[in-house]
């Protein structure tokens, strides 16, 4: 949906490293690439930092439903409590402080 709304869809020039995109748009594009690549391992690093609440909900749905047979590592400053998440590791001073 995001790509199709761009000026020229998949043919839109976004500049080196996506400089013509907002932070949220770059994140959405990176997530779309992960979906298309169909990797067994997906790493989300501060995935919700630049996203609106609707887009964040879509990411949670991806993790819960579409990526349920994949290994997803979510690095975040806040805890995601989503049904699809099996383990949460809390880090403090570079070490595991707690596990949920």
DSSP file (Angstrom, degrees, kcal/mol; ACC not computed):
  #  RESIDUE AA STRUCTURE BP1 BP2  ACC     N-H-->O    O-->H-N    N-H-->O    O-->H-N    TCO  KAPPA ALPHA  PHI   PSI    X-CA   Y-CA   Z-CA
    1    1 A X     >        0   0    0      0, 0.0     4,-1.2     0, 0.0     5,-0.1   0.000 360.0 360.0 360.0 -46.1    0.0    0.0    0.0
    2    2 A X  T  4  +     0   0    0      1,-0.2     3,-0.4     2,-0.2     4,-0.4   0.931 360.0  46.4 -61.1 -47.1    2.8    2.4    0.9
    3    3 A X  T >4 S+     0   0    0      1,-0.2     3,-1.5     2,-0.2    -1,-0.2   0.906 109.3  53.9 -64.9 -42.0    4.8    1.7   -2.2
    4    4 A X  T 34 S+     0   0    0      1,-0.3    -1,-0.2     5,-0.1    -2,-0.2   0.754 104.3  56.8 -66.1 -22.8    1.8    2.0   -4.5
    5    5 A X  T 3< S+     0   0    0     -4,-1.2    -1,-0.3    -3,-0.4    -2,-0.2   0.537  85.2 104.5 -85.2  -7.0    1.0    5.4   -3.0
    6    6 A X  S X  S-     0   0    0     -3,-1.5     3,-1.4    -4,-0.4     5,-0.1  -0.350  91.8-100.3 -69.6 158.3    4.5    6.7   -4.0
    7    7 A X  T 3  S+     0   0    0      1,-0.3    -1,-0.1     2,-0.1     3,-0.1   0.854 118.6  13.0 -47.6 -47.3    4.7    9.0   -7.1
    8    8 A X  T >  S-     0   0    0      1,-0.4     3,-2.2    -5,-0.1    -1,-0.3   0.001  98.7-135.5-122.2  27.4    5.8    6.2   -9.4
    9    9 A X  G X  S-     0   0    0     -3,-1.4     3,-1.5     1,-0.3    -1,-0.4  -0.306  82.9  -2.3  57.2-130.3    5.1    3.1   -7.3
   10   10 A X  G 3  S+     0   0    0      1,-0.3    -1,-0.3    -3,-0.1    -6,-0.1   0.674 134.8  60.2 -66.5 -17.6    8.0    0.7   -7.4
   11   11 A X  G <  S+     0   0    0     -3,-2.2    -1,-0.3    -5,-0.1    -2,-0.2   0.376  74.8 125.0 -92.4   3.4    9.8    2.9   -9.9
   12   12 A X    <   -     0   0    0     -3,-1.5     2,-0.5    -9,-0.1    -6,-0.0  -0.449  62.0-129.8 -67.7 130.7   10.0    5.9   -7.5
   13   13 A X        +     0   0    0     -2,-0.2    -1,-0.1     1,-0.1    -2,-0.1  -0.720  28.2 177.5 -80.4 122.8   13.6    7.2   -7.0
   14   14 A X        -     0   0    0     -2,-0.5     6,-2.3     1,-0.2     7,-0.3   0.429  38.4-119.0-109.0  -0.3   14.1    7.5   -3.2
   15   15 A X    >   -     0   0    0      3,-0.2     3,-2.1     4,-0.2    -1,-0.2   0.066  51.8 -38.1  82.0 162.7   17.7    8.6   -3.2
   16   16 A X  G >  S-     0   0    0      1,-0.3     3,-1.1     2,-0.2    -3,-0.0  -0.386 133.0  -1.3 -62.1 129.9   20.7    7.0   -1.7
   17   17 A X  G 3  S-     0   0    0      1,-0.2    -1,-0.3    -2,-0.1    -2,-0.1   0.703 126.3 -71.9  59.7  22.3   19.8    5.3    1.6
   18   18 A X  G X  S+     0   0    0     -3,-2.1     3,-2.3     1,-0.1    -1,-0.2   0.806  78.6 159.8  71.5  30.7   16.3    6.6    1.2
   19   19 A X  T <  S+     0   0    0     -3,-1.1    -4,-0.2     1,-0.3    -1,-0.1   0.711  70.6  58.2 -62.3 -19.6   17.1   10.3    1.9
   20   20 A X  T 3  S+     0   0    0     -6,-2.3     2,-0.3     2,-0.1    -1,-0.3   0.401  98.0  78.3 -89.3   4.0   13.9   11.4    0.2
   21   21 A X  S <  S-     0   0    0     -3,-2.3     2,-0.1    -7,-0.3    -7,-0.0  -0.781  82.3-115.3-110.2 154.4   11.8    9.4    2.6
   22   22 A X     >  -     0   0    0     -2,-0.3     4,-2.4     1,-0.1     5,-0.2  -0.307  38.6-100.7 -74.4 170.2   10.8   10.1    6.2
   23   23 A X  H  > S+     0   0    0      1,-0.2     4,-2.0     2,-0.2    27,-0.2   0.911 124.8  48.9 -59.4 -43.2   12.0    7.8    9.0
   24   24 A X  H  > S+     0   0    0     26,-0.3     4,-2.4     1,-0.2    -1,-0.2   0.880 109.8  51.4 -65.1 -38.6    8.7    6.0    9.1
   25   25 A X  H  > S+     0   0    0      2,-0.2     4,-2.2     1,-0.2    -1,-0.2   0.894 108.9  50.8 -66.7 -39.1    8.7    5.5    5.3
   26   26 A X  H  X S+     0   0    0     -4,-2.4     4,-2.2     2,-0.2    -2,-0.2   0.908 110.6  50.0 -62.9 -40.4   12.2    4.0    5.4
   27   27 A X  H  X S+     0   0    0     -4,-2.0     4,-2.3     2,-0.2    -2,-0.2   0.926 109.9  49.8 -63.7 -44.1   11.1    1.6    8.1
   28   28 A X  H  X S+     0   0    0     -4,-2.4     4,-2.3     1,-0.2    -1,-0.2   0.897 111.0  49.9 -61.3 -40.6    8.0    0.6    6.1
   29   29 A X  H  X S+     0   0    0     -4,-2.2     4,-2.1     2,-0.2    -1,-0.2   0.897 109.9  50.6 -66.0 -40.4   10.2    0.0    3.0
   30   30 A X  H  X S+     0   0    0     -4,-2.2     4,-1.9     2,-0.2    -2,-0.2   0.896 110.7  49.2 -63.5 -40.4   12.7   -2.1    5.0
   31   31 A X  H  X S+     0   0    0     -4,-2.3     4,-2.2     2,-0.2    -2,-0.2   0.901 108.7  52.9 -66.0 -41.2    9.8   -4.2    6.4
   32   32 A X  H  X S+     0   0    0     -4,-2.3     4,-2.5     1,-0.2    -2,-0.2   0.900 108.1  51.6 -60.7 -40.2    8.4   -4.7    2.9
   33   33 A X  H  X S+     0   0    0     -4,-2.1     4,-2.4     1,-0.2    -1,-0.2   0.901 108.2  51.4 -62.6 -40.8   11.9   -5.9    1.8
   34   34 A X  H  X>S+     0   0    0     -4,-1.9     4,-1.3     2,-0.2     5,-0.8   0.894 110.7  48.8 -63.6 -39.4   12.0   -8.4    4.7
   35   35 A X  H  <5S+     0   0    0     -4,-2.2     3,-0.3     1,-0.2    -2,-0.2   0.936 113.2  46.2 -65.1 -46.7    8.5   -9.8    3.7
   36   36 A X  H  <5S+     0   0    0     -4,-2.5    -2,-0.2     1,-0.2    -1,-0.2   0.855 109.5  54.1 -66.1 -35.2    9.5  -10.1    0.0
   37   37 A X  H  <5S-     0   0    0     -4,-2.4    -1,-0.2    -5,-0.2    -2,-0.2   0.795  93.0-150.9 -69.7 -27.3   12.8  -11.8    0.9
   38   38 A X  T  <5 -     0   0    0     -4,-1.3    -3,-0.1    -3,-0.3    -2,-0.1   0.894  25.4-179.7  57.8  44.9   10.9  -14.4    3.0
   39   39 A X      < -     0   0    0     -5,-0.8    -1,-0.1     1,-0.1     3,-0.1  -0.353  36.0-134.5 -72.2 154.9   13.9  -14.9    5.4
   40   40 A X  S    S+     0   0    0      1,-0.2    31,-3.1    30,-0.1     2,-0.5   0.715  95.7  50.0 -78.7 -22.5   13.7  -17.4    8.2
   41   41 A X  E     +a   71   0A   0     29,-0.2     2,-0.4    31,-0.0    31,-0.2  -0.976  66.4 179.9-121.9 127.2   15.2  -14.8   10.5
   42   42 A X  E     -a   72   0A   0     29,-2.8    31,-2.6    -2,-0.5     2,-0.5  -0.995   9.7-160.7-128.9 129.3   14.0  -11.2   10.8
   43   43 A X  E     -a   73   0A   0     -2,-0.4     2,-0.6    29,-0.2    31,-0.2  -0.947   1.6-166.2-113.8 121.5   15.5   -8.6   13.1
   44   44 A X  E     -a   74   0A   0     29,-3.3    31,-3.7    -2,-0.5     2,-0.7  -0.932   4.1-166.3-105.1 118.1   13.5   -5.5   14.0
   45   45 A X  E    S-a   75   0A   0     -2,-0.6    31,-0.2     1,-0.2    29,-0.1  -0.906  76.4 -28.9-109.0 108.1   15.6   -2.8   15.5
   46   46 A X  S >  S+     0   0    0     29,-3.5     3,-1.6    -2,-0.7     4,-0.3   0.926  82.7 175.0  50.8  50.2   13.4   -0.1   17.1
   47   47 A X  T 3  S+     0   0    0     28,-0.4     3,-0.3     1,-0.3    -1,-0.1   0.761  70.1  45.5 -60.5 -29.8   10.8   -0.9   14.6
   48   48 A X  T >  S+     0   0    0      1,-0.2     3,-0.9     2,-0.1    -1,-0.3   0.412  80.4 103.7 -97.0   3.0    8.1    1.3   16.0
   49   49 A X  T <  S+     0   0    0     -3,-1.6    -1,-0.2     1,-0.3    -2,-0.1   0.882  96.5  20.5 -54.1 -46.3   10.3    4.4   16.6
   50   50 A X  T 3  S+     0   0    0     -4,-0.3     2,-0.3    -3,-0.3   -26,-0.3   0.232 104.5 105.0-109.4  12.7    9.0    6.4   13.5
   51   51 A X    <   -     0   0    0     -3,-0.9     2,-0.1   -28,-0.1   -26,-0.0  -0.673  66.3-123.8-100.1 149.9    5.7    4.6   13.0
   52   52 A X     >  -     0   0    0     -2,-0.3     4,-2.4     1,-0.1     5,-0.2  -0.355  39.1 -98.8 -77.9 169.3    2.2    5.8   13.7
   53   53 A X  H  > S+     0   0    0      1,-0.2     4,-2.0     2,-0.2     5,-0.1   0.834 122.7  54.4 -63.5 -33.2    0.0    3.6   15.9
   54   54 A X  H  > S+     0   0    0      2,-0.2     4,-1.6     1,-0.2    -1,-0.2   0.931 111.0  44.5 -65.3 -44.9   -1.8    2.0   12.9
   55   55 A X  H  > S+     0   0    0      1,-0.2     4,-1.9     2,-0.2    -2,-0.2   0.882 111.0  54.4 -66.7 -37.8    1.5    1.0   11.3
   56   56 A X  H  X S+     0   0    0     -4,-2.4     4,-2.2     1,-0.2    -1,-0.2   0.898 106.0  52.9 -62.0 -40.1    2.7   -0.3   14.6
   57   57 A X  H  X S+     0   0    0     -4,-2.0     4,-2.1     1,-0.2    -1,-0.2   0.869 106.2  53.3 -62.1 -37.0   -0.4   -2.5   14.9
   58   58 A X  H  X S+     0   0    0     -4,-1.6     4,-2.3     2,-0.2    -1,-0.2   0.884 107.5  51.2 -65.1 -37.9    0.3   -3.9   11.4
   59   59 A X  H  X S+     0   0    0     -4,-1.9     4,-2.4     2,-0.2    -2,-0.2   0.926 109.0  50.4 -64.9 -44.3    3.8   -4.9   12.5
   60   60 A X  H  X S+     0   0    0     -4,-2.2     4,-2.6     1,-0.2    -1,-0.2   0.898 110.2  50.7 -59.5 -40.3    2.4   -6.6   15.6
   61   61 A X  H  X>S+     0   0    0     -4,-2.1     4,-3.0     2,-0.2     5,-0.8   0.900 108.2  52.7 -64.8 -40.6    0.0   -8.5   13.3
   62   62 A X  I  <>S+     0   0    0     -4,-2.3     5,-3.2     2,-0.2     6,-0.2   0.942 112.0  45.0 -57.7 -48.0    2.9   -9.5   11.1
   63   63 A X  I  <5S+     0   0    0     -4,-2.4    -2,-0.2     1,-0.2    -1,-0.2   0.921 118.4  43.3 -63.1 -44.1    4.8  -10.9   14.0
   64   64 A X  I  <5S+     0   0    0     -4,-2.6    -2,-0.2    -5,-0.2    -1,-0.2   0.863 133.9   9.3 -71.2 -37.3    1.7  -12.7   15.4
   65   65 A X  I ><5S+     0   0    0     -4,-3.0     3,-0.8    -5,-0.2    -3,-0.2   0.849 129.7  36.1-112.4 -59.6    0.4  -14.1   12.2
   66   66 A X  I 3 <S+     0   0    0     -5,-0.8     3,-0.3     1,-0.2    -3,-0.2   0.796 124.5  38.4 -76.1 -28.6    2.5  -13.9    9.1
   67   67 A X  T > <S+     0   0    0     -5,-3.2     3,-2.1    -6,-0.2    -1,-0.2   0.164  78.7 115.0-105.4  17.9    5.9  -14.4   10.8
   68   68 A X  T <  S+     0   0    0     -3,-0.8    -1,-0.2     1,-0.3    -2,-0.1   0.750  79.5  47.4 -64.4 -22.8    4.8  -17.1   13.3
   69   69 A X  T 3  S+     0   0    0     -3,-0.3     2,-0.3    -4,-0.2    -1,-0.3   0.163 105.1  77.3-101.2  17.9    7.0  -19.7   11.7
   70   70 A X  S <  S-     0   0    0     -3,-2.1     2,-0.7    -7,-0.2   -29,-0.2  -0.818  86.0-110.1-120.4 161.2   10.0  -17.4   11.5
   71   71 A X  E     -a   41   0A   0    -31,-3.1   -29,-2.8    -2,-0.3     2,-0.5  -0.854  38.0-173.6 -91.9 118.6   12.5  -16.3   14.1
   72   72 A X  E     -a   42   0A   0     -2,-0.7     2,-0.6   -31,-0.2   -29,-0.2  -0.960  11.1-164.3-115.8 126.8   11.9  -12.6   14.9
   73   73 A X  E     -a   43   0A   0    -31,-2.6   -29,-3.3    -2,-0.5     2,-0.6  -0.957   8.4-165.2-108.5 122.1   14.2  -10.7   17.1
   74   74 A X  E     -a   44   0A   0     -2,-0.6     2,-0.6   -31,-0.2   -29,-0.2  -0.932   3.4-164.6-113.3 114.5   12.7   -7.4   18.2
   75   75 A X  E     +a   45   0A   0    -31,-3.7   -29,-3.5    -2,-0.6   -28,-0.4  -0.873  28.9 149.2 -98.2 121.2   15.1   -4.8   19.7
   76   76 A X        -     0   0    0     -2,-0.6     4,-0.1   -31,-0.2    -2,-0.0  -0.995  55.1-135.0-153.0 152.3   13.1   -2.2   21.5
   77   77 A X  S    S+     0   0    0     -2,-0.3     2,-0.4     2,-0.1    -1,-0.1   0.550  97.5  52.5 -83.7  -8.6   13.3    0.2   24.4
   78   78 A X  S    S-     0   0    0     -3,-0.0     2,-0.4     0, 0.0    -1,-0.0  -0.951  93.6-107.0-127.3 151.5    9.7   -0.8   25.4
   79   79 A X        -     0   0    0     -2,-0.4     2,-0.6     2,-0.0    -2,-0.1  -0.584  23.8-147.9 -79.7 128.9    8.3   -4.2   25.9
   80   80 A X        -     0   0    0     -2,-0.4     2,-0.8    -6,-0.1    -6,-0.1  -0.863   7.8-165.0 -91.9 124.1    6.0   -5.6   23.3
   81   81 A X        +     0   0    0     -2,-0.6     2,-0.4     3,-0.0    -2,-0.0  -0.774  30.4 148.9-110.9  86.0    3.3   -7.8   24.8
   82   82 A X    >   -     0   0    0     -2,-0.8     3,-1.9     1,-0.1    -2,-0.1  -0.908  56.0-122.2-120.2 143.9    2.0   -9.6   21.8
   83   83 A X  T 3  S+     0   0    0     -2,-0.4    -1,-0.1     1,-0.3    -2,-0.0   0.798 110.0  58.8 -56.9 -29.4    0.6  -13.1   21.7
   84   84 A X  T 3  S+     0   0    0    -24,-0.2     2,-0.5     2,-0.0    -1,-0.3   0.592  83.2  95.9 -78.1  -9.4    3.1  -14.2   19.1
   85   85 A X    <   -     0   0    0     -3,-1.9     3,-0.1     1,-0.2   -21,-0.0  -0.718  48.4-178.9 -87.1 123.6    6.1  -13.3   21.2
   86   86 A X        +     0   0    0     -2,-0.5     2,-0.4     1,-0.3    -1,-0.2   0.824  65.5  19.2 -91.3 -35.2    7.4  -16.4   23.1
   87   87 A X        -     0   0    0      2,-0.0     2,-0.4    12,-0.0    -1,-0.3  -0.996  56.3-162.8-140.1 142.9   10.3  -14.9   25.1
   88   88 A X        -     0   0    0     -2,-0.4    12,-2.5    -3,-0.1     2,-0.5  -0.994   8.9-162.7-124.5 124.9   11.3  -11.4   26.2
   89   89 A X  E     -B   99   0B   0     -2,-0.4     2,-0.6    10,-0.2    10,-0.2  -0.930   6.8-153.0-107.5 125.9   14.8  -10.7   27.4
   90   90 A X  E     -B   98   0B   0      8,-3.1     7,-4.1    -2,-0.5     8,-1.4  -0.874  12.7-156.8 -99.4 123.3   15.4   -7.6   29.4
   91   91 A X  E     +B   96   0B   0     -2,-0.6     2,-0.3     5,-0.3     5,-0.2  -0.794  14.7 176.1-102.4 142.4   19.0   -6.2   29.1
   92   92 A X  E >  S-B   95   0B   0      3,-2.9     3,-1.5    -2,-0.4    -2,-0.0  -0.959  72.4  -9.5-145.1 126.7   20.7   -4.0   31.6
   93   93 A X  T 3  S-     0   0    0     -2,-0.3     3,-0.1     1,-0.3    -1,-0.0   0.860 129.9 -54.1  53.7  39.0   24.3   -2.8   31.4
   94   94 A X  T 3  S+     0   0    0      1,-0.2     2,-0.3     0, 0.0    -1,-0.3   0.553 120.5  95.5  78.9   8.0   24.9   -5.2   28.5
   95   95 A X  E <  S-B   92   0B   0     -3,-1.5    -3,-2.9    -5,-0.0     2,-0.4  -0.929  85.8 -95.5-129.6 154.3   23.7   -8.4   30.3
   96   96 A X  E     +B   91   0B   0     -2,-0.3    -5,-0.3    -5,-0.2     3,-0.1  -0.561  40.8 175.2 -68.8 122.4   20.4  -10.2   30.5
   97   97 A X  E     -     0   0B   0     -7,-4.1     2,-0.3    -2,-0.4    -6,-0.2   0.746  61.4  -1.0-100.1 -31.6   18.6   -8.9   33.6
   98   98 A X  E     -B   90   0B   0     -8,-1.4    -8,-3.1     0, 0.0     2,-0.4  -0.989  55.1-150.0-158.7 155.1   15.3  -10.7   33.3
   99   99 A X  E      B   89   0B   0     -2,-0.3   -10,-0.2   -10,-0.2   -12,-0.0  -1.000 360.0 360.0-132.9 133.3   13.4  -13.2   31.1
  100  100 A X              0   0    0    -12,-2.5   -11,-0.1    -2,-0.4    -1,-0.1   0.337 360.0 360.0-113.3 360.0    9.6  -13.3   30.6
